[in-house]
Amino acid sequence: MEMSKQMPVAYVDAFFDFYVNGSLDESAVRATVQDITGTPPRTFRQWAEAHASAFA
C-alpha cells in the first residue's frame, strides 16, 4: 500500500528525505555526560577509534 494513501504527501516526502538524505536531525545535545562524569562527551568516531582493538 502506498504511504501517500495513508498520510499527507508532505509527510511522506519528509519521511523519505530524512531516511534517504538524513536531512532532519532533531537530536538534542545535552551536557549530561559532562555533568555526570566531568569529562566532555566524545563522538561515536572518537569512541570507536579509542576501542578499535576490542573489535579486532
mmCIF entry with sequence, helices, sheets and N, C-alpha, C, O atoms, coordinates in Angstrom:
data_MODEL
# 
_entry.id   MODEL 
# 
_entity.id                         1 
_entity.type                       polymer 
_entity.pdbx_number_of_molecules   1 
# 
_entity_poly.entity_id                      1 
_entity_poly.type                           'polypeptide(L)' 
_entity_poly.nstd_linkage                   no 
_entity_poly.nstd_monomer                   no 
_entity_poly.pdbx_seq_one_letter_code       MEMSKQMPVAYVDAFFDFYVNGSLDESAVRATVQDITGTPPRTFRQWAEAHASAFA 
_entity_poly.pdbx_seq_one_letter_code_can   MEMSKQMPVAYVDAFFDFYVNGSLDESAVRATVQDITGTPPRTFRQWAEAHASAFA 
_entity_poly.pdbx_strand_id                 A 
# 
loop_
_entity_poly_seq.entity_id 
_entity_poly_seq.num 
_entity_poly_seq.mon_id 
_entity_poly_seq.hetero 
1 1  MET n 
1 2  GLU n 
1 3  MET n 
1 4  SER n 
1 5  LYS n 
1 6  GLN n 
1 7  MET n 
1 8  PRO n 
1 9  VAL n 
1 10 ALA n 
1 11 TYR n 
1 12 VAL n 
1 13 ASP n 
1 14 ALA n 
1 15 PHE n 
1 16 PHE n 
1 17 ASP n 
1 18 PHE n 
1 19 TYR n 
1 20 VAL n 
1 21 ASN n 
1 22 GLY n 
1 23 SER n 
1 24 LEU n 
1 25 ASP n 
1 26 GLU n 
1 27 SER n 
1 28 ALA n 
1 29 VAL n 
1 30 ARG n 
1 31 ALA n 
1 32 THR n 
1 33 VAL n 
1 34 GLN n 
1 35 ASP n 
1 36 ILE n 
1 37 THR n 
1 38 GLY n 
1 39 THR n 
1 40 PRO n 
1 41 PRO n 
1 42 ARG n 
1 43 THR n 
1 44 PHE n 
1 45 ARG n 
1 46 GLN n 
1 47 TRP n 
1 48 ALA n 
1 49 GLU n 
1 50 ALA n 
1 51 HIS n 
1 52 ALA n 
1 53 SER n 
1 54 ALA n 
1 55 PHE n 
1 56 ALA n 
# 
_struct_asym.id          A 
_struct_asym.entity_id   1 
# 
loop_
_struct_conf.conf_type_id 
_struct_conf.id 
_struct_conf.pdbx_PDB_helix_id 
_struct_conf.beg_label_comp_id 
_struct_conf.beg_label_asym_id 
_struct_conf.beg_label_seq_id 
_struct_conf.pdbx_beg_PDB_ins_code 
_struct_conf.end_label_comp_id 
_struct_conf.end_label_asym_id 
_struct_conf.end_label_seq_id 
_struct_conf.pdbx_end_PDB_ins_code 
_struct_conf.beg_auth_comp_id 
_struct_conf.beg_auth_asym_id 
_struct_conf.beg_auth_seq_id 
_struct_conf.end_auth_comp_id 
_struct_conf.end_auth_asym_id 
_struct_conf.end_auth_seq_id 
_struct_conf.pdbx_PDB_helix_class 
_struct_conf.details 
_struct_conf.pdbx_PDB_helix_length 
HELX_P HELX_P1 AA1 MET A 3  ? LYS A 5  ? MET A 3  LYS A 5  5 ? 3  
HELX_P HELX_P2 AA2 VAL A 9  ? ASN A 21 ? VAL A 9  ASN A 21 1 ? 13 
HELX_P HELX_P3 AA3 THR A 32 ? THR A 37 ? THR A 32 THR A 37 1 ? 6  
HELX_P HELX_P4 AA4 PHE A 44 ? ALA A 50 ? PHE A 44 ALA A 50 1 ? 7  
HELX_P HELX_P5 AA5 ALA A 52 ? PHE A 55 ? ALA A 52 PHE A 55 5 ? 4  
# 
_struct_conf_type.id          HELX_P 
_struct_conf_type.criteria    ? 
_struct_conf_type.reference   ? 
# 
loop_
_atom_site.group_PDB 
_atom_site.id 
_atom_site.type_symbol 
_atom_site.label_atom_id 
_atom_site.label_alt_id 
_atom_site.label_comp_id 
_atom_site.label_asym_id 
_atom_site.label_entity_id 
_atom_site.label_seq_id 
_atom_site.pdbx_PDB_ins_code 
_atom_site.Cartn_x 
_atom_site.Cartn_y 
_atom_site.Cartn_z 
_atom_site.occupancy 
_atom_site.B_iso_or_equiv 
_atom_site.pdbx_formal_charge 
_atom_site.auth_seq_id 
_atom_site.auth_comp_id 
_atom_site.auth_asym_id 
_atom_site.auth_atom_id 
_atom_site.pdbx_PDB_model_num 
ATOM 1   N N  . MET A 1 1  ? 0.840  -1.180 0.000  1.00 0.00 ? 1  MET A N  1 
ATOM 2   C CA . MET A 1 1  ? 0.000  0.000  0.000  1.00 0.00 ? 1  MET A CA 1 
ATOM 3   C C  . MET A 1 1  ? 0.888  1.247  0.000  1.00 0.00 ? 1  MET A C  1 
ATOM 4   O O  . MET A 1 1  ? 1.888  1.314  0.716  1.00 0.00 ? 1  MET A O  1 
ATOM 5   N N  . GLU A 1 2  ? 0.521  2.185  -0.778 1.00 0.00 ? 2  GLU A N  1 
ATOM 6   C CA . GLU A 1 2  ? 1.278  3.424  -0.857 1.00 0.00 ? 2  GLU A CA 1 
ATOM 7   C C  . GLU A 1 2  ? 1.120  4.249  0.411  1.00 0.00 ? 2  GLU A C  1 
ATOM 8   O O  . GLU A 1 2  ? 0.022  4.402  0.945  1.00 0.00 ? 2  GLU A O  1 
ATOM 9   N N  . MET A 1 3  ? 2.253  4.778  0.880  1.00 0.00 ? 3  MET A N  1 
ATOM 10  C CA . MET A 1 3  ? 2.213  5.622  2.079  1.00 0.00 ? 3  MET A CA 1 
ATOM 11  C C  . MET A 1 3  ? 1.345  6.851  1.858  1.00 0.00 ? 3  MET A C  1 
ATOM 12  O O  . MET A 1 3  ? 0.660  7.310  2.772  1.00 0.00 ? 3  MET A O  1 
ATOM 13  N N  . SER A 1 4  ? 1.377  7.386  0.633  1.00 0.00 ? 4  SER A N  1 
ATOM 14  C CA . SER A 1 4  ? 0.637  8.622  0.367  1.00 0.00 ? 4  SER A CA 1 
ATOM 15  C C  . SER A 1 4  ? -0.875 8.431  0.441  1.00 0.00 ? 4  SER A C  1 
ATOM 16  O O  . SER A 1 4  ? -1.624 9.407  0.494  1.00 0.00 ? 4  SER A O  1 
ATOM 17  N N  . LYS A 1 5  ? -1.324 7.180  0.445  1.00 0.00 ? 5  LYS A N  1 
ATOM 18  C CA . LYS A 1 5  ? -2.758 6.929  0.630  1.00 0.00 ? 5  LYS A CA 1 
ATOM 19  C C  . LYS A 1 5  ? -3.129 6.916  2.108  1.00 0.00 ? 5  LYS A C  1 
ATOM 20  O O  . LYS A 1 5  ? -4.306 6.977  2.464  1.00 0.00 ? 5  LYS A O  1 
ATOM 21  N N  . GLN A 1 6  ? -2.118 6.836  2.960  1.00 0.00 ? 6  GLN A N  1 
ATOM 22  C CA . GLN A 1 6  ? -2.344 6.765  4.396  1.00 0.00 ? 6  GLN A CA 1 
ATOM 23  C C  . GLN A 1 6  ? -2.039 8.069  5.121  1.00 0.00 ? 6  GLN A C  1 
ATOM 24  O O  . GLN A 1 6  ? -2.526 8.294  6.229  1.00 0.00 ? 6  GLN A O  1 
ATOM 25  N N  . MET A 1 7  ? -1.236 8.927  4.500  1.00 0.00 ? 7  MET A N  1 
ATOM 26  C CA . MET A 1 7  ? -0.842 10.178 5.146  1.00 0.00 ? 7  MET A CA 1 
ATOM 27  C C  . MET A 1 7  ? -0.581 11.242 4.090  1.00 0.00 ? 7  MET A C  1 
ATOM 28  O O  . MET A 1 7  ? -0.419 10.918 2.913  1.00 0.00 ? 7  MET A O  1 
ATOM 29  N N  . PRO A 1 8  ? -0.537 12.499 4.492  1.00 0.00 ? 8  PRO A N  1 
ATOM 30  C CA . PRO A 1 8  ? -0.306 13.582 3.519  1.00 0.00 ? 8  PRO A CA 1 
ATOM 31  C C  . PRO A 1 8  ? 1.028  13.417 2.791  1.00 0.00 ? 8  PRO A C  1 
ATOM 32  O O  . PRO A 1 8  ? 2.015  12.955 3.365  1.00 0.00 ? 8  PRO A O  1 
ATOM 33  N N  . VAL A 1 9  ? 1.034  13.797 1.538  1.00 0.00 ? 9  VAL A N  1 
ATOM 34  C CA . VAL A 1 9  ? 2.225  13.676 0.705  1.00 0.00 ? 9  VAL A CA 1 
ATOM 35  C C  . VAL A 1 9  ? 3.416  14.396 1.337  1.00 0.00 ? 9  VAL A C  1 
ATOM 36  O O  . VAL A 1 9  ? 4.545  13.915 1.245  1.00 0.00 ? 9  VAL A O  1 
ATOM 37  N N  . ALA A 1 10 ? 3.182  15.529 1.970  1.00 0.00 ? 10 ALA A N  1 
ATOM 38  C CA . ALA A 1 10 ? 4.282  16.272 2.603  1.00 0.00 ? 10 ALA A CA 1 
ATOM 39  C C  . ALA A 1 10 ? 4.967  15.428 3.678  1.00 0.00 ? 10 ALA A C  1 
ATOM 40  O O  . ALA A 1 10 ? 6.186  15.501 3.836  1.00 0.00 ? 10 ALA A O  1 
ATOM 41  N N  . TYR A 1 11 ? 4.200  14.633 4.412  1.00 0.00 ? 11 TYR A N  1 
ATOM 42  C CA . TYR A 1 11 ? 4.776  13.755 5.441  1.00 0.00 ? 11 TYR A CA 1 
ATOM 43  C C  . TYR A 1 11 ? 5.588  12.639 4.804  1.00 0.00 ? 11 TYR A C  1 
ATOM 44  O O  . TYR A 1 11 ? 6.670  12.291 5.277  1.00 0.00 ? 11 TYR A O  1 
ATOM 45  N N  . VAL A 1 12 ? 5.055  12.088 3.734  1.00 0.00 ? 12 VAL A N  1 
ATOM 46  C CA . VAL A 1 12 ? 5.769  11.024 3.019  1.00 0.00 ? 12 VAL A CA 1 
ATOM 47  C C  . VAL A 1 12 ? 7.093  11.571 2.488  1.00 0.00 ? 12 VAL A C  1 
ATOM 48  O O  . VAL A 1 12 ? 8.136  10.935 2.644  1.00 0.00 ? 12 VAL A O  1 
ATOM 49  N N  . ASP A 1 13 ? 7.053  12.744 1.864  1.00 0.00 ? 13 ASP A N  1 
ATOM 50  C CA . ASP A 1 13 ? 8.276  13.357 1.342  1.00 0.00 ? 13 ASP A CA 1 
ATOM 51  C C  . ASP A 1 13 ? 9.277  13.615 2.459  1.00 0.00 ? 13 ASP A C  1 
ATOM 52  O O  . ASP A 1 13 ? 10.469 13.358 2.293  1.00 0.00 ? 13 ASP A O  1 
ATOM 53  N N  . ALA A 1 14 ? 8.805  14.119 3.591  1.00 0.00 ? 14 ALA A N  1 
ATOM 54  C CA . ALA A 1 14 ? 9.696  14.396 4.724  1.00 0.00 ? 14 ALA A CA 1 
ATOM 55  C C  . ALA A 1 14 ? 10.299 13.098 5.262  1.00 0.00 ? 14 ALA A C  1 
ATOM 56  O O  . ALA A 1 14 ? 11.480 13.058 5.606  1.00 0.00 ? 14 ALA A O  1 
ATOM 57  N N  . PHE A 1 15 ? 9.497  12.046 5.335  1.00 0.00 ? 15 PHE A N  1 
ATOM 58  C CA . PHE A 1 15 ? 9.968  10.741 5.801  1.00 0.00 ? 15 PHE A CA 1 
ATOM 59  C C  . PHE A 1 15 ? 11.130 10.262 4.947  1.00 0.00 ? 15 PHE A C  1 
ATOM 60  O O  . PHE A 1 15 ? 12.184 9.902  5.470  1.00 0.00 ? 15 PHE A O  1 
ATOM 61  N N  . PHE A 1 16 ? 10.938 10.258 3.632  1.00 0.00 ? 16 PHE A N  1 
ATOM 62  C CA . PHE A 1 16 ? 11.998 9.768  2.752  1.00 0.00 ? 16 PHE A CA 1 
ATOM 63  C C  . PHE A 1 16 ? 13.186 10.718 2.704  1.00 0.00 ? 16 PHE A C  1 
ATOM 64  O O  . PHE A 1 16 ? 14.326 10.275 2.572  1.00 0.00 ? 16 PHE A O  1 
ATOM 65  N N  . ASP A 1 17 ? 12.934 12.012 2.809  1.00 0.00 ? 17 ASP A N  1 
ATOM 66  C CA . ASP A 1 17 ? 14.043 12.962 2.839  1.00 0.00 ? 17 ASP A CA 1 
ATOM 67  C C  . ASP A 1 17 ? 14.917 12.710 4.057  1.00 0.00 ? 17 ASP A C  1 
ATOM 68  O O  . ASP A 1 17 ? 16.142 12.810 3.977  1.00 0.00 ? 17 ASP A O  1 
ATOM 69  N N  . PHE A 1 18 ? 14.298 12.386 5.174  1.00 0.00 ? 18 PHE A N  1 
ATOM 70  C CA . PHE A 1 18 ? 15.047 12.079 6.392  1.00 0.00 ? 18 PHE A CA 1 
ATOM 71  C C  . PHE A 1 18 ? 15.831 10.785 6.242  1.00 0.00 ? 18 PHE A C  1 
ATOM 72  O O  . PHE A 1 18 ? 17.036 10.764 6.495  1.00 0.00 ? 18 PHE A O  1 
ATOM 73  N N  . TYR A 1 19 ? 15.177 9.712  5.837  1.00 0.00 ? 19 TYR A N  1 
ATOM 74  C CA . TYR A 1 19 ? 15.837 8.409  5.782  1.00 0.00 ? 19 TYR A CA 1 
ATOM 75  C C  . TYR A 1 19 ? 16.804 8.260  4.620  1.00 0.00 ? 19 TYR A C  1 
ATOM 76  O O  . TYR A 1 19 ? 17.775 7.511  4.726  1.00 0.00 ? 19 TYR A O  1 
ATOM 77  N N  . VAL A 1 20 ? 16.566 8.949  3.523  1.00 0.00 ? 20 VAL A N  1 
ATOM 78  C CA . VAL A 1 20 ? 17.456 8.843  2.373  1.00 0.00 ? 20 VAL A CA 1 
ATOM 79  C C  . VAL A 1 20 ? 18.589 9.866  2.469  1.00 0.00 ? 20 VAL A C  1 
ATOM 80  O O  . VAL A 1 20 ? 19.752 9.540  2.231  1.00 0.00 ? 20 VAL A O  1 
ATOM 81  N N  . ASN A 1 21 ? 18.240 11.101 2.819  1.00 0.00 ? 21 ASN A N  1 
ATOM 82  C CA . ASN A 1 21 ? 19.230 12.181 2.811  1.00 0.00 ? 21 ASN A CA 1 
ATOM 83  C C  . ASN A 1 21 ? 19.726 12.575 4.192  1.00 0.00 ? 21 ASN A C  1 
ATOM 84  O O  . ASN A 1 21 ? 20.702 13.316 4.310  1.00 0.00 ? 21 ASN A O  1 
ATOM 85  N N  . GLY A 1 22 ? 19.068 12.090 5.235  1.00 0.00 ? 22 GLY A N  1 
ATOM 86  C CA . GLY A 1 22 ? 19.459 12.474 6.588  1.00 0.00 ? 22 GLY A CA 1 
ATOM 87  C C  . GLY A 1 22 ? 19.262 13.955 6.844  1.00 0.00 ? 22 GLY A C  1 
ATOM 88  O O  . GLY A 1 22 ? 20.013 14.567 7.603  1.00 0.00 ? 22 GLY A O  1 
ATOM 89  N N  . SER A 1 23 ? 18.247 14.534 6.207  1.00 0.00 ? 23 SER A N  1 
ATOM 90  C CA . SER A 1 23 ? 18.093 15.985 6.250  1.00 0.00 ? 23 SER A CA 1 
ATOM 91  C C  . SER A 1 23 ? 17.559 16.528 7.570  1.00 0.00 ? 23 SER A C  1 
ATOM 92  O O  . SER A 1 23 ? 17.683 17.723 7.840  1.00 0.00 ? 23 SER A O  1 
ATOM 93  N N  . LEU A 1 24 ? 16.975 15.680 8.385  1.00 0.00 ? 24 LEU A N  1 
ATOM 94  C CA . LEU A 1 24 ? 16.388 16.169 9.621  1.00 0.00 ? 24 LEU A CA 1 
ATOM 95  C C  . LEU A 1 24 ? 17.093 15.523 10.798 1.00 0.00 ? 24 LEU A C  1 
ATOM 96  O O  . LEU A 1 24 ? 17.110 14.298 10.923 1.00 0.00 ? 24 LEU A O  1 
ATOM 97  N N  . ASP A 1 25 ? 17.654 16.315 11.632 1.00 0.00 ? 25 ASP A N  1 
ATOM 98  C CA . ASP A 1 25 ? 18.290 15.784 12.829 1.00 0.00 ? 25 ASP A CA 1 
ATOM 99  C C  . ASP A 1 25 ? 17.876 16.656 13.996 1.00 0.00 ? 25 ASP A C  1 
ATOM 100 O O  . ASP A 1 25 ? 18.424 17.739 14.202 1.00 0.00 ? 25 ASP A O  1 
ATOM 101 N N  . GLU A 1 26 ? 16.913 16.182 14.752 1.00 0.00 ? 26 GLU A N  1 
ATOM 102 C CA . GLU A 1 26 ? 16.428 16.936 15.893 1.00 0.00 ? 26 GLU A CA 1 
ATOM 103 C C  . GLU A 1 26 ? 17.031 16.424 17.194 1.00 0.00 ? 26 GLU A C  1 
ATOM 104 O O  . GLU A 1 26 ? 16.486 16.651 18.274 1.00 0.00 ? 26 GLU A O  1 
ATOM 105 N N  . SER A 1 27 ? 18.149 15.740 17.083 1.00 0.00 ? 27 SER A N  1 
ATOM 106 C CA . SER A 1 27 ? 18.803 15.217 18.279 1.00 0.00 ? 27 SER A CA 1 
ATOM 107 C C  . SER A 1 27 ? 19.232 16.377 19.158 1.00 0.00 ? 27 SER A C  1 
ATOM 108 O O  . SER A 1 27 ? 19.962 17.268 18.724 1.00 0.00 ? 27 SER A O  1 
ATOM 109 N N  . ALA A 1 28 ? 18.779 16.354 20.369 1.00 0.00 ? 28 ALA A N  1 
ATOM 110 C CA . ALA A 1 28 ? 19.165 17.408 21.307 1.00 0.00 ? 28 ALA A CA 1 
ATOM 111 C C  . ALA A 1 28 ? 20.522 17.079 21.905 1.00 0.00 ? 28 ALA A C  1 
ATOM 112 O O  . ALA A 1 28 ? 20.752 15.964 22.374 1.00 0.00 ? 28 ALA A O  1 
ATOM 113 N N  . VAL A 1 29 ? 21.398 18.036 21.885 1.00 0.00 ? 29 VAL A N  1 
ATOM 114 C CA . VAL A 1 29 ? 22.709 17.867 22.503 1.00 0.00 ? 29 VAL A CA 1 
ATOM 115 C C  . VAL A 1 29 ? 22.590 18.354 23.943 1.00 0.00 ? 29 VAL A C  1 
ATOM 116 O O  . VAL A 1 29 ? 22.237 19.504 24.202 1.00 0.00 ? 29 VAL A O  1 
ATOM 117 N N  . ARG A 1 30 ? 22.892 17.455 24.867 1.00 0.00 ? 30 ARG A N  1 
ATOM 118 C CA . ARG A 1 30 ? 22.771 17.780 26.282 1.00 0.00 ? 30 ARG A CA 1 
ATOM 119 C C  . ARG A 1 30 ? 24.130 17.656 26.962 1.00 0.00 ? 30 ARG A C  1 
ATOM 120 O O  . ARG A 1 30 ? 25.023 16.969 26.465 1.00 0.00 ? 30 ARG A O  1 
ATOM 121 N N  . ALA A 1 31 ? 24.273 18.307 28.069 1.00 0.00 ? 31 ALA A N  1 
ATOM 122 C CA . ALA A 1 31 ? 25.530 18.287 28.818 1.00 0.00 ? 31 ALA A CA 1 
ATOM 123 C C  . ALA A 1 31 ? 25.561 17.176 29.856 1.00 0.00 ? 31 ALA A C  1 
ATOM 124 O O  . ALA A 1 31 ? 26.398 17.210 30.758 1.00 0.00 ? 31 ALA A O  1 
ATOM 125 N N  . THR A 1 32 ? 24.681 16.202 29.757 1.00 0.00 ? 32 THR A N  1 
ATOM 126 C CA . THR A 1 32 ? 24.544 15.169 30.781 1.00 0.00 ? 32 THR A CA 1 
ATOM 127 C C  . THR A 1 32 ? 25.832 14.402 31.029 1.00 0.00 ? 32 THR A C  1 
ATOM 128 O O  . THR A 1 32 ? 26.217 14.197 32.180 1.00 0.00 ? 32 THR A O  1 
ATOM 129 N N  . VAL A 1 33 ? 26.505 13.975 29.963 1.00 0.00 ? 33 VAL A N  1 
ATOM 130 C CA . VAL A 1 33 ? 27.748 13.205 30.134 1.00 0.00 ? 33 VAL A CA 1 
ATOM 131 C C  . VAL A 1 33 ? 28.762 14.006 30.928 1.00 0.00 ? 33 VAL A C  1 
ATOM 132 O O  . VAL A 1 33 ? 29.356 13.503 31.882 1.00 0.00 ? 33 VAL A O  1 
ATOM 133 N N  . GLN A 1 34 ? 28.954 15.235 30.535 1.00 0.00 ? 34 GLN A N  1 
ATOM 134 C CA . GLN A 1 34 ? 29.925 16.065 31.240 1.00 0.00 ? 34 GLN A CA 1 
ATOM 135 C C  . GLN A 1 34 ? 29.459 16.377 32.664 1.00 0.00 ? 34 GLN A C  1 
ATOM 136 O O  . GLN A 1 34 ? 30.274 16.424 33.585 1.00 0.00 ? 34 GLN A O  1 
ATOM 137 N N  . ASP A 1 35 ? 28.176 16.587 32.847 1.00 0.00 ? 35 ASP A N  1 
ATOM 138 C CA . ASP A 1 35 ? 27.662 16.856 34.189 1.00 0.00 ? 35 ASP A CA 1 
ATOM 139 C C  . ASP A 1 35 ? 27.915 15.681 35.127 1.00 0.00 ? 35 ASP A C  1 
ATOM 140 O O  . ASP A 1 35 ? 28.246 15.880 36.296 1.00 0.00 ? 35 ASP A O  1 
ATOM 141 N N  . ILE A 1 36 ? 27.762 14.463 34.626 1.00 0.00 ? 36 ILE A N  1 
ATOM 142 C CA . ILE A 1 36 ? 27.913 13.274 35.463 1.00 0.00 ? 36 ILE A CA 1 
ATOM 143 C C  . ILE A 1 36 ? 29.364 12.844 35.616 1.00 0.00 ? 36 ILE A C  1 
ATOM 144 O O  . ILE A 1 36 ? 29.809 12.525 36.718 1.00 0.00 ? 36 ILE A O  1 
ATOM 145 N N  . THR A 1 37 ? 30.110 12.836 34.494 1.00 0.00 ? 37 THR A N  1 
ATOM 146 C CA . THR A 1 37 ? 31.481 12.306 34.530 1.00 0.00 ? 37 THR A CA 1 
ATOM 147 C C  . THR A 1 37 ? 32.555 13.367 34.709 1.00 0.00 ? 37 THR A C  1 
ATOM 148 O O  . THR A 1 37 ? 33.684 13.061 35.094 1.00 0.00 ? 37 THR A O  1 
ATOM 149 N N  . GLY A 1 38 ? 32.200 14.618 34.428 1.00 0.00 ? 38 GLY A N  1 
ATOM 150 C CA . GLY A 1 38 ? 33.203 15.682 34.481 1.00 0.00 ? 38 GLY A CA 1 
ATOM 151 C C  . GLY A 1 38 ? 34.089 15.703 33.244 1.00 0.00 ? 38 GLY A C  1 
ATOM 152 O O  . GLY A 1 38 ? 35.045 16.476 33.174 1.00 0.00 ? 38 GLY A O  1 
ATOM 153 N N  . THR A 1 39 ? 33.776 14.859 32.272 1.00 0.00 ? 39 THR A N  1 
ATOM 154 C CA . THR A 1 39 ? 34.552 14.755 31.036 1.00 0.00 ? 39 THR A CA 1 
ATOM 155 C C  . THR A 1 39 ? 33.647 15.079 29.854 1.00 0.00 ? 39 THR A C  1 
ATOM 156 O O  . THR A 1 39 ? 32.503 14.625 29.815 1.00 0.00 ? 39 THR A O  1 
ATOM 157 N N  . PRO A 1 40 ? 34.134 15.852 28.897 1.00 0.00 ? 40 PRO A N  1 
ATOM 158 C CA . PRO A 1 40 ? 33.295 16.170 27.737 1.00 0.00 ? 40 PRO A CA 1 
ATOM 159 C C  . PRO A 1 40 ? 32.917 14.895 26.972 1.00 0.00 ? 40 PRO A C  1 
ATOM 160 O O  . PRO A 1 40 ? 33.706 13.951 26.932 1.00 0.00 ? 40 PRO A O  1 
ATOM 161 N N  . PRO A 1 41 ? 31.750 14.854 26.379 1.00 0.00 ? 41 PRO A N  1 
ATOM 162 C CA . PRO A 1 41 ? 31.360 13.691 25.599 1.00 0.00 ? 41 PRO A CA 1 
ATOM 163 C C  . PRO A 1 41 ? 32.202 13.563 24.338 1.00 0.00 ? 41 PRO A C  1 
ATOM 164 O O  . PRO A 1 41 ? 32.756 14.542 23.838 1.00 0.00 ? 41 PRO A O  1 
ATOM 165 N N  . ARG A 1 42 ? 32.286 12.335 23.834 1.00 0.00 ? 42 ARG A N  1 
ATOM 166 C CA . ARG A 1 42 ? 33.015 12.071 22.591 1.00 0.00 ? 42 ARG A CA 1 
ATOM 167 C C  . ARG A 1 42 ? 32.023 11.738 21.495 1.00 0.00 ? 42 ARG A C  1 
ATOM 168 O O  . ARG A 1 42 ? 30.885 11.349 21.759 1.00 0.00 ? 42 ARG A O  1 
ATOM 169 N N  . THR A 1 43 ? 32.468 11.896 20.276 1.00 0.00 ? 43 THR A N  1 
ATOM 170 C CA . THR A 1 43 ? 31.660 11.456 19.144 1.00 0.00 ? 43 THR A CA 1 
ATOM 171 C C  . THR A 1 43 ? 31.770 9.941  19.053 1.00 0.00 ? 43 THR A C  1 
ATOM 172 O O  . THR A 1 43 ? 32.649 9.330  19.660 1.00 0.00 ? 43 THR A O  1 
ATOM 173 N N  . PHE A 1 44 ? 30.865 9.347  18.286 1.00 0.00 ? 44 PHE A N  1 
ATOM 174 C CA . PHE A 1 44 ? 30.947 7.905  18.079 1.00 0.00 ? 44 PHE A CA 1 
ATOM 175 C C  . PHE A 1 44 ? 32.270 7.546  17.430 1.00 0.00 ? 44 PHE A C  1 
ATOM 176 O O  . PHE A 1 44 ? 32.880 6.539  17.789 1.00 0.00 ? 44 PHE A O  1 
ATOM 177 N N  . ARG A 1 45 ? 32.724 8.349  16.483 1.00 0.00 ? 45 ARG A N  1 
ATOM 178 C CA . ARG A 1 45 ? 34.010 8.086  15.814 1.00 0.00 ? 45 ARG A CA 1 
ATOM 179 C C  . ARG A 1 45 ? 35.145 8.070  16.839 1.00 0.00 ? 45 ARG A C  1 
ATOM 180 O O  . ARG A 1 45 ? 35.997 7.182  16.802 1.00 0.00 ? 45 ARG A O  1 
ATOM 181 N N  . GLN A 1 46 ? 35.165 9.035  17.745 1.00 0.00 ? 46 GLN A N  1 
ATOM 182 C CA . GLN A 1 46 ? 36.217 9.077  18.768 1.00 0.00 ? 46 GLN A CA 1 
ATOM 183 C C  . GLN A 1 46 ? 36.161 7.833  19.652 1.00 0.00 ? 46 GLN A C  1 
ATOM 184 O O  . GLN A 1 46 ? 37.196 7.249  19.973 1.00 0.00 ? 46 GLN A O  1 
ATOM 185 N N  . TRP A 1 47 ? 34.960 7.431  20.043 1.00 0.00 ? 47 TRP A N  1 
ATOM 186 C CA . TRP A 1 47 ? 34.808 6.242  20.870 1.00 0.00 ? 47 TRP A CA 1 
ATOM 187 C C  . TRP A 1 47 ? 35.287 5.005  20.113 1.00 0.00 ? 47 TRP A C  1 
ATOM 188 O O  . TRP A 1 47 ? 36.026 4.185  20.658 1.00 0.00 ? 47 TRP A O  1 
ATOM 189 N N  . ALA A 1 48 ? 34.862 4.874  18.853 1.00 0.00 ? 48 ALA A N  1 
ATOM 190 C CA . ALA A 1 48 ? 35.230 3.703  18.051 1.00 0.00 ? 48 ALA A CA 1 
ATOM 191 C C  . ALA A 1 48 ? 36.734 3.624  17.854 1.00 0.00 ? 48 ALA A C  1 
ATOM 192 O O  . ALA A 1 48 ? 37.315 2.543  17.950 1.00 0.00 ? 48 ALA A O  1 
ATOM 193 N N  . GLU A 1 49 ? 37.367 4.748  17.581 1.00 0.00 ? 49 GLU A N  1 
ATOM 194 C CA . GLU A 1 49 ? 38.824 4.738  17.394 1.00 0.00 ? 49 GLU A CA 1 
ATOM 195 C C  . GLU A 1 49 ? 39.530 4.357  18.702 1.00 0.00 ? 49 GLU A C  1 
ATOM 196 O O  . GLU A 1 49 ? 40.527 3.636  18.673 1.00 0.00 ? 49 GLU A O  1 
ATOM 197 N N  . ALA A 1 50 ? 39.033 4.825  19.825 1.00 0.00 ? 50 ALA A N  1 
ATOM 198 C CA . ALA A 1 50 ? 39.645 4.503  21.119 1.00 0.00 ? 50 ALA A CA 1 
ATOM 199 C C  . ALA A 1 50 ? 39.470 3.036  21.480 1.00 0.00 ? 50 ALA A C  1 
ATOM 200 O O  . ALA A 1 50 ? 40.278 2.494  22.234 1.00 0.00 ? 50 ALA A O  1 
ATOM 201 N N  . HIS A 1 51 ? 38.423 2.371  20.955 1.00 0.00 ? 51 HIS A N  1 
ATOM 202 C CA . HIS A 1 51 ? 38.125 0.991  21.311 1.00 0.00 ? 51 HIS A CA 1 
ATOM 203 C C  . HIS A 1 51 ? 38.303 0.013  20.155 1.00 0.00 ? 51 HIS A C  1 
ATOM 204 O O  . HIS A 1 51 ? 37.870 -1.136 20.249 1.00 0.00 ? 51 HIS A O  1 
ATOM 205 N N  . ALA A 1 52 ? 38.925 0.445  19.081 1.00 0.00 ? 52 ALA A N  1 
ATOM 206 C CA . ALA A 1 52 ? 39.071 -0.395 17.883 1.00 0.00 ? 52 ALA A CA 1 
ATOM 207 C C  . ALA A 1 52 ? 39.739 -1.723 18.182 1.00 0.00 ? 52 ALA A C  1 
ATOM 208 O O  . ALA A 1 52 ? 39.373 -2.738 17.589 1.00 0.00 ? 52 ALA A O  1 
ATOM 209 N N  . SER A 1 53 ? 40.693 -1.745 19.071 1.00 0.00 ? 53 SER A N  1 
ATOM 210 C CA . SER A 1 53 ? 41.404 -3.005 19.365 1.00 0.00 ? 53 SER A CA 1 
ATOM 211 C C  . SER A 1 53 ? 40.475 -4.059 19.971 1.00 0.00 ? 53 SER A C  1 
ATOM 212 O O  . SER A 1 53 ? 40.735 -5.254 19.832 1.00 0.00 ? 53 SER A O  1 
ATOM 213 N N  . ALA A 1 54 ? 39.426 -3.651 20.623 1.00 0.00 ? 54 ALA A N  1 
ATOM 214 C CA . ALA A 1 54 ? 38.483 -4.606 21.213 1.00 0.00 ? 54 ALA A CA 1 
ATOM 215 C C  . ALA A 1 54 ? 37.691 -5.343 20.160 1.00 0.00 ? 54 ALA A C  1 
ATOM 216 O O  . ALA A 1 54 ? 37.105 -6.389 20.441 1.00 0.00 ? 54 ALA A O  1 
ATOM 217 N N  . PHE A 1 55 ? 37.663 -4.807 18.936 1.00 0.00 ? 55 PHE A N  1 
ATOM 218 C CA . PHE A 1 55 ? 36.884 -5.419 17.862 1.00 0.00 ? 55 PHE A CA 1 
ATOM 219 C C  . PHE A 1 55 ? 37.762 -6.070 16.801 1.00 0.00 ? 55 PHE A C  1 
ATOM 220 O O  . PHE A 1 55 ? 37.263 -6.550 15.783 1.00 0.00 ? 55 PHE A O  1 
ATOM 221 N N  . ALA A 1 56 ? 39.067 -6.085 17.038 1.00 0.00 ? 56 ALA A N  1 
ATOM 222 C CA . ALA A 1 56 ? 39.996 -6.676 16.048 1.00 0.00 ? 56 ALA A CA 1 
ATOM 223 C C  . ALA A 1 56 ? 40.025 -8.183 16.152 1.00 0.00 ? 56 ALA A C  1 
ATOM 224 O O  . ALA A 1 56 ? 40.747 -8.839 15.401 1.00 0.00 ? 56 ALA A O  1 
# 
